Amino acid sequence: MRKPIFIGLLCSVGAGVYGLYHYQQSHEREIQQLEAEAAAIRQTVTPLKFRITSSGDEGTTVEIHLYDLLGNDIAHWEETVPGREPTFGFAVDPLAPKQHLAFPVKLYSETVAPYQGIDLTAHYAAGDGYPRIFDHSPYDATPTARAQLIERFAAIRQGKLNGQAFGNDLYAPSFHGFRVGRIYAIEFHPYTGTPNLRETE
Amino acid sequence: MFDDLFLPAAQTLRSVFLPLSHSLQWPGTLLKLLFFTEYGLILLFGLYMTAAIAAGMQNAAARKASGQCRSCLCSCAVGAASGFPKTLQAAFKLWIVAGVVVSLQFVSDTIAQSTERICRLYEMRQVVEQLSEQTEIAELRVVERRCGSEPDAEDCPPDQVTTTVEITFYSGDDAQKSLVQRYELPGREVYLASLIFNFDRSLFATGEHRNLCIPYALYSERLPRAEALRIQTSEARDIPIYYQRDDESIYGLAPQIFRDRAEELMKILDSPEQSRKEGIRTSQGILHGSAIHKILPVGERYTLYLHQADGLSLKKNASF
């Protein structure tokens, strides 16, 4: 009589331990997924940095640098725009709900209508039309992915923000102001598709 | 859901078993080494033999005198043999006590680790929820697009196109739409200029702060921002309508800090000259402008979202 009870008890304990082990393993997996998701949300890329070299009644001169995904400087030059609020226009193209691309497209200011803005895309378009700010990315890994990105970039260069794509232009309001000599970075969050302006150290 | 319900229990268990596990760590490890490893058992066996022989030797002289043993060696051996049962009993008791302590340490360790994992899981969910949180700010809809006095056409000269846009703000607590406004702009593309105040991410990941957004003007691809149309974001109070929430609704935040910052931003907008003189800067984050824009198809509704992970995005409203 005692033997079956003992075996039953042993089986129950074994099943309990097995269940607990798997319960803990599922927790561990979920923690890892959540950590990966938090890291993805926090991830940023910096395609553009700029420095105000001068600002006055004649306008604002900006030194612009473009970077690829490894942070290599792929182009830099100076532009002057009228006004005091240089504004960087970005096209945001959602690939998937949690995956977005951002392309710097134009530079204008508070006194210039956006359609009269200066084109930025020519500075990072490769010979075949590939946007070099995505060098060293998965889009650069295969000819098919590269061709798809070239196609998307071509549409954006023509001013077409198809489907869920939209523009998001960043500027510092005049009362907050850019400081001459300071370097500012435009960070982009691929997860949410939002660019953000940050003053570097 | 299961973990959410049992989180308070897990926290209580953790608060009990984590200190217990820590306090039992040294004695438990020592006892495990002594009683449950071969080296420890050899050592204990040696100690036990020594104790048994010592106990036997204590009565060696008496045994010799009583004639139980003739030689010293005999008296020692008999004494040791007579001491065996007692020391064996004591050793067995010690082994039981060690087993209980080691088991207790194992159980408290397991419970502490499990509850720690549940709490960690809950915290991570909170962090991800905070980071991926997005607030509905406003809905945009192009009501009409015209070419002069005629309906819009593709061949219409760009300088003759006008767009009438309707902006509707979501009010805070129940995300009801309110404060509907209509504006007419030259051109096709609607630009919504907003001030964004980004707190440091380390602050809002813990739920202490949230990013703020104040849409304040509309312009277009043909209308410079300096000539933008100022929009209304609140009815009577200073705080924009989508931030007028009950304290309970301000998700995981210090409500007063939130309201103070929102009011501060509104004051900046109301008196930019004064703000420029004062040199508005903040040690907690950066203030910047963001102009979301798109050529919105007539009649389609788009929602403007503010993301906790920085900045604004625009999404077409899902249809049924």
Contacts between the chains, C-beta under 8 A, distances in Angstrom:
chain1	res1	chain2	res2	distance
A	20	B	114	7.4
A	24	B	113	7.9
A	24	B	114	6.2
A	24	B	117	6.3
A	27	B	117	4.9
A	27	B	118	6.8
A	27	B	121	5.4
A	28	B	117	7.0
A	30	B	121	6.0
A	31	B	117	7.1
A	31	B	120	6.0
A	31	B	121	5.5
A	31	B	124	5.8
A	34	B	121	7.4
A	34	B	124	4.0
A	34	B	125	6.3
A	34	B	127	7.6
A	34	B	128	5.2
A	35	B	124	6.4
A	37	B	128	5.3
A	37	B	132	7.7
A	38	B	124	6.9
A	38	B	127	5.5
A	38	B	128	5.3
A	38	B	131	6.1
A	38	B	205	8.0
A	41	B	128	7.1
A	41	B	131	4.4
A	41	B	132	5.8
A	41	B	309	5.1
A	42	B	131	7.0
A	42	B	201	6.6
A	42	B	309	7.2
A	83	B	226	7.2
A	85	B	225	7.3
A	85	B	289	7.5
A	87	B	225	7.3
A	87	B	289	7.7
A	87	B	291	7.1
A	92	B	313	7.2
A	109	B	224	8.0
A	109	B	225	8.0
A	110	B	224	6.3
A	110	B	225	4.3
A	110	B	226	4.5
A	111	B	224	5.4
A	111	B	226	5.1
A	112	B	224	5.8
A	113	B	220	7.8
A	113	B	221	6.4
A	113	B	222	5.2
A	113	B	223	6.2
A	113	B	224	4.9
A	114	B	189	7.4
A	114	B	191	6.9
A	114	B	220	7.8
A	114	B	221	4.6
A	114	B	293	7.5
A	115	B	158	7.4
A	115	B	187	7.4
A	115	B	221	4.4
A	115	B	222	5.9
A	161	B	294	5.7
A	161	B	295	6.9
A	164	B	315	6.6
A	164	B	316	6.1
A	165	B	294	7.8
A	166	B	292	6.3
A	166	B	293	6.9
A	166	B	294	4.4
A	166	B	313	7.4
A	166	B	314	4.4
A	167	B	189	7.8
A	167	B	191	7.9
A	167	B	291	7.8
A	167	B	292	7.0
A	167	B	293	4.2
A	167	B	294	6.3
A	168	B	290	6.1
A	168	B	291	7.3
A	168	B	292	5.5
A	168	B	293	7.6
A	168	B	311	7.1
A	168	B	312	6.6
A	168	B	313	7.6
A	169	B	191	7.4
A	169	B	290	7.2
A	169	B	291	4.3
A	169	B	293	6.8
A	170	B	288	6.0
A	170	B	289	6.9
A	170	B	290	5.8
A	170	B	291	7.9
A	171	B	225	7.9
A	171	B	288	6.9
A	171	B	289	4.4
A	171	B	290	8.0
A	171	B	291	7.3
A	172	B	287	7.7
A	172	B	288	5.5
A	172	B	289	6.6
A	173	B	195	6.6
A	173	B	272	7.2
A	173	B	287	7.2
A	173	B	288	7.6
A	173	B	289	4.9
A	174	B	272	6.9
A	174	B	276	6.5
A	175	B	268	6.4
A	175	B	272	4.3
A	175	B	273	7.4
A	175	B	275	4.0
A	175	B	276	4.1
A	175	B	280	6.0
A	176	B	275	7.7
A	176	B	280	5.8
A	176	B	281	7.2
A	176	B	287	5.0
A	176	B	288	7.3
A	177	B	276	7.0
A	177	B	279	7.7
A	187	B	310	7.5
A	189	B	307	7.6
A	189	B	309	5.5
A	189	B	310	5.7
A	189	B	311	7.2
A	191	B	132	7.8
A	191	B	309	6.6
A	192	B	132	7.8
A	192	B	134	7.7
A	192	B	307	4.4
A	192	B	309	5.0
A	192	B	310	7.1
A	192	B	311	7.1
A	192	B	313	6.3
A	193	B	313	5.2
A	194	B	307	5.3
A	194	B	309	6.9
A	194	B	310	5.1
A	194	B	311	3.0
A	194	B	312	6.3
A	194	B	313	5.7
A	195	B	290	7.8
A	195	B	310	7.9
A	195	B	311	6.1
A	196	B	196	7.9
A	196	B	198	6.2
A	196	B	288	7.5
A	196	B	310	4.0
A	196	B	311	5.3
A	197	B	286	6.6
A	197	B	288	4.0
A	198	B	286	6.3
A	199	B	286	6.2
